[in-house]
Amino acid sequence: MSESGIDFPTDLLQAARRFHQANAELEALDRPRFVEDYPEGVAETEARLRAQMRDLAAALATHPFWDSFSGPARVAARTELKQQAKKALGQPTG
């Protein structure tokens, strides 16, 4: 259970971690301003990471766990999930 008392399902927490890991990998890519100037393989890696993030975002947003929350409680729970996932990866949570 988290500090906030929310016991997130394992699959939801894993998806959040994978989402934030993919985002960190995307941010770390050496991407020049123009696609034509990308080093070999970078465009494919970027497309793969963006697709992975899109799929994970959909899975995160539609997870049945959120049905037990509404209004501000849902926002707080989503924020807590994001912070837990980033903390597990050693990323800043602010």
Disulfide bonds with the S-S distance in Angstrom:
none
